[in-house]
Amino acid sequence: MNAVIETRGLTKTYGTVHALAGLDLTIPKGGVYGVLGPNGAGKSTLFRVLLGLIKPTSGEARIMGGAVGDVAAMRRMGSMIETPRFPPFLTAREVLTWLSLEHGLGPRAEIAYWLERVGLTEAADRRVRGFSVGMLQRLGVAAALMTRPELVILDEPTSGMDPPGIQEMRALIRSLATDDGVTVVLASHQLLEVQRVCDRVAILNRGKRVREGAVTELTATGERLRLIVSPREQALTIVGPGATAEGEALLVPVPRADAPVLIRRLVESGVDITEARWVGTDLESVFFTETGAVQTVEPDHAG
């Protein structure tokens, strides 16, 4: 597995506070990788260390095969950390033109292309002082991508966006990974969106990695058989007390190997089965279990 990011024993302390506490993490090349965690888990601190914005207290981090700060490695990546800020008197097109000059792109800059890719063509010549948070996020993503990096780090890319905007950003992120071959690393509190867009995730808590793996593997934990049956009361006597109700359905915690026997017993007992399918847990449940979170997660400003 080729890694684009590796950390070993990465630690960052502020006085007695451990923002990162010996973090070991390997992010493979390719696909979309999510970094999750409650407020203060260390997500933003991790990103700032990787980008060379702050120095770790101890431990090691490597990015794109080079040390943090290595010019050759850093030129192969783009980033957007938190809500971006741009000179308010510039238009979106002027912002990207200015940044293209800073990057030395000159005539190679694909400004119109990236404005269209992030959905800002119609607002291209509006001054950014009037942009919403969601529009600033779109412009920040365009700025992160205009050098055509191999790796891009995005911190809360859908912050401030309405549902259609979130859907468009999700499609863009998947397209970057699938069509452009870009490795996307993102942090987000939109857990449903993370489940839809990410291939793998790492869950951080108190500066440590508490869970990591493919989304499909993590959400397969706690798999249950979802049944819609009639009469329901008769079915309950057969499936046992472990079943729980979900609307008109029953969720039965039964091993896959035992499911055919259970279904046969139901049918032989005169129970009609109109639906039988396997359902896993969702990423939100995994997140709450691993972090001990008990309430809706809010945007991470300190993390």
Secondary structure, 3 states (H helix, E strand, C coil): CCEEEEEEEEEEEECCEEEEEEEEEEEECCCEEEEECCCCCCHHHHHHHHCCCCCCCEEEEEECCEECCCHHHHCCEEEECCCCCCCCCCEHHHHHHHHHHHCCCHHHCCHHHHHHHCCCCCCCCCEHHHCCHHHHHHHHHHHHHCCCCCEEEEECCCCCCCHHHHHHHHHHHHHHHHCCCCEEEEECCCHHHHHHHCCEEEEEECCEEEEEEEHHHHHHCCCEEEEEEECHHHHHHHHCCCCEEECCEEEECCCHHHHHHHHHHHHHCCCEEEEEEEECCCHHHHHHHHHCCCCCCCCCCCC
